[in-house]
Amino acid sequence: MFKFAKKTMLRMLFGGLLCFSAFGCGQKSMAQQPIESIYDIAIEGIDGKPIDLAQYKGKKILFVLPIAAIGGGGNVIIQEIKALRNMQIDCFIANKLDFKEHFEIAYPKIEIPTIYFENNKDLSNHLDYFDVIIGTAFSSIEWIKKAIAISKSDIITAYYIQDFEPYFFSENSLLRSQALDSYTIIPNIKCFTKTKWNKKEVLKHVGISSEVITPSVNIDIFRPMIEKSFDGTISISAMIRPETPRRSPETTMKLLQSIKL
């Protein structure tokens, strides 16, 4: 059961999926039955202009998600795809065949149609079925580029930037270089991200602008649990990663120390 703010899911959809119109780009239950059709919802695009969602009905979207194990980034995308599918958006996952066994162990009841591909040629064979393909990690962008070159497909491309991945690797390393190249190797790819920080880093280092969409959260898991025994005590927790300087662990600790309830 998934619950998201409606505008969050729509912005997530149209941050990356309103590529159809050159980037024209309350909580609601996302449980077992679909909510009202997304095509009946009145919405403005990121440019402030009204959007007729009916023009996107029947479009198919493929997320290239190269993961073999449970992780934060994969969890976010999977829960968002589930919510989009419950809003009658036809979304699929493509993953590497090498990851199939471990992926299905990690997500045994994923309930999302998943395509497994062995190589770029294999991925290219599926492109004609979809209208948009979205990369979710730097490695997936290279695969998408090669698959399009093989198939000569005119599929719309988008990049769901969840972090500034070059920072994952040491200076002058091959992987850092590949991560940097991923933002520019597909001309006119539509980039979208969830934070202004990600947008700023991508713009600063590679000169590519991204659209910022709002974060999503699974409030069936992450929500206040007010019980009858609540005594008025408020507890605050935070994630601290000392090995990841860009996450500002020292600043987080100082903030926690400064809070007075």
N, C-alpha and C positions, 0 to 999 in steps of 0.2 A: 504494500500500500504506500503510495507516494503522494505527498501534498506539496505543492509549490505555489508561490504567488503567481497568479495568471500572467501578469505583466513580465515577470522574470522569464517564464518559459517562452513567451512571445518574443521578447527581445533576444533570447538565446537563439530562437528559430530565425529571426529576421536579421540578427547580427551576421550570421553565417549563411543563411539560406535565402534571404532576399537578394542574393546574388542574381536571382532571376531578373530583377529590374535594376541591374547595375548598382546594387547596394542601396536599394530603396529601404534598402534594408531594413481585505479580502482574501484569503487563501481558498483554494479550490481543491476538492478531493480528486486524487488521481487513482482511485482504487480499482476494483475489478471491472466496473463498467465504465465506458468512455464518458467524459463529461460532455457538455454541449460542444457541438462541432466548432473547431477553431475557425471554420469558414463563416460562421455566423457572428463572430465577435468583431465589434468595431474597434479599430486600432489605427494609430498613426505610425508612420515609419520613422526612422531615426532622423529624417529630414523634416519631420513635423507635418508631412502631408498625409492625408487619408490613404489607406491601402485597401483595395478590394481583394480580400484573401481568396475569393473564389477562383481567381486566375491561377492560383497555385495548386488547386485541387488535382489530385492524381499524380503529382510530382513525386519522384522517388529519390531518396537521399542515402548515400553510402558513406558511413564513417569508417575510415581506415584506422583501426585501433590495435596496434602491435604490442599486445601484452600477453604474458604467460602466467602471471600471478596476480593476486589481489594487491591493489595499491590505490592510493588516494586519487590520482589522476584518472585511472580507469574506472573507479567507483563513481566518480562524478559524471563522467560521460555516459556510463551505463544507466545510471538512475535518470539522467536527463533524457536519454533515448526512450526509456520506458515511459516517462511522462509524456513525451511527444507522441509516441505511438498511441497512448490512451487518449490523446487529443486528435486522433485520426490522421496523424502525419506518418507517412509510409517510410520509416527509417530502418536501415539495415547496418550490420557490422561486417567489415572485412578484416580478417586476421590471418597471420602466417600459418600455414599448415604445420610447421614445426612446433607451433605453440598450442596446437589443438588439444592435446591430451591434458596438459597442465591448466590451460584456460578453462576447460570444461570441468575440471576438478575444482578450480577456484570459484567458478560461477556455474554451479550445477543446474540451477533453475532460472537461467537468464531470460528465457521467453522472448528473445529477440532473434529474428532470422539472421544467421551468421554464415558468411561465405568464407571458406578457407582457400587460400591460394598458395601455390608452391613457389612461384616466381613471377616476374613482371608480366610475362606473356600470359600466364594463367589469370592474373588480375585483369589484364586488358580484355580478356574474353567476356568479362561481365559488364564493361562500361556502357554498352549500348542500352542496357536495361535501366540505367539511372540518369537522372537529370543533373544531380550535383554530387560531387565527391569531396569529402572533407578529410584532410590530414589532421592528426591529433598529436603527432610527435615529429621531430625533425627527420627521422629516418623514413617515415611514411611519405614525406613530400617527394623524396627522390624516387620512391617506388611509383607514386602517382605520375610523376613526370615521364618515366620510362614506359609505363603502361599506356599513357596517352599517345606517346610517340609511336608505339607499336600499332595501336588500334586506329590511329588518325581520328580519334574521337573529338567531338566539339563539346564534351561535357564541361559544365561549369565547375571551377575548382575553388576551394576555400581552405583556410588554415585556422584551426581552433588552437590558438596559442595559450597554453595553460601556464607557462613559465618562460623565462628567458633562458633557454636550454644551453647556450654557449657557456654560461656560468657553471654548468655541471662539470666542465672539463678544464684541464690545466691549460695555461697559455701555450700557444704554438702547437697544440696537439691536433692530430688529424680530425678527431671527433668534434673539437671546438670549431674547427674550420668548416666542417660539414654542417654543423648546427647553424652557424652564421649564414652559410650559403642557402639554407633551406628557405629563408624568407624571400629570396630573390630569384631562385632558379626556375620558377614557373611565372612567366610574365602575367601581370594583371590578376594574380591570385587574390581573392578576397580574404583579408586577414581580420579576425576578431578575437578579442580577449576579454578577460573579466575584470582587470584592474588597470587603473591609470598608470601604475608603476610598470606593468608589462608593456603598455603602449609606449611609455617614455623610453624604456630601455631599447626596444626594437627601433624606434625612431632615431635615437641617439647613435646607435651602433651601425645600423644598415640603411637608415633613411627611408624606411617603409612605415606608412601610417596604418594604424589598426583602429577598428571600431570597438568601443568599450561597451560590453553588455553587462547586465547586472548579475551578481552571483546567484546561485541557486542553493537550496538547502533542503534536505529530507527532514521535514519537521515531525515525521513519525518517530524519528530517532533523536533528533536534536531539537528539543523543545522543553520548556519548563514543566517539571512534573510536580505539581502542587498536590501534596497529600494531606489527609486530615490531620496528621501528626506534625505538620509544619509549625515550627516554633518561632518563625520570624527571622531565623538566621539565614543570611545570604552567603553562599560560597562562590568564589570566582576562581576559575582555573585557566591556565594558558599553556600553549605548547612552546617549549624552549628547545632550540636546536643550536647548541654552542658550535657545532662543526659547520654550520651554515651561516656565515657572517651576514649575507644579504637579508636574512630573516630577522636581523637585529635582536639577538637574544638578550644582550645587555640592556637595550632600551626597554624590552618587554619586562625584564626583572625590575627595572627602576620604576616603570609604570605601576606594576603590582604593589611595590613598596609605597608608592605615593597615594594609593587609594585608601580612603578612610570612609568606612560605612557607618 
